[in-house]
Amino acid sequence: MEAITTWAKENYDLICLLVGVIGIIIAFISLIYEIKKKKAKKK
């Protein structure tokens, strides 16, 4: 457990960057999903 916390402290910036990138990907997928849903509703 101590090794994991040490690694997390050393790679804090990398972890934040990774979480941010994952968030952007999820937001992009949600946006595409909503656009498809609106197009389907119009038809």
For each residue, the residues with C-beta under 8 A, 3 or more apart:
1: 4 5
2: 5 6
3: 6 7
4: 1 7 8
5: 1 2 8 9
6: 2 3 9 10
7: 3 4 10 11
8: 4 5 11 12 15
9: 5 6 12
10: 6 7
11: 7 8 14 15
12: 8 9 15 16
13: 16 17
14: 11 17 18
15: 8 11 12 18 19
16: 12 13 19 20
17: 13 14 20 21
18: 14 15 21 22
19: 15 16 22 23
20: 16 17 23 24
21: 17 18 24 25
22: 18 19 25 26
23: 19 20 26 27
24: 20 21 27 28
25: 21 22 28 29
26: 22 23 29 30
27: 23 24 30 31
28: 24 25 31 32
29: 25 26 32 33
30: 26 27 33 34
31: 27 28 34 35
32: 28 29 35 36
33: 29 30 36 37
34: 30 31 37 38
35: 31 32 38 39
36: 32 33 39 40
37: 33 34 40 41
38: 34 35 41 42
39: 35 36 42 43
40: 36 37 43
41: 37 38
42: 38 39
43: 39 40
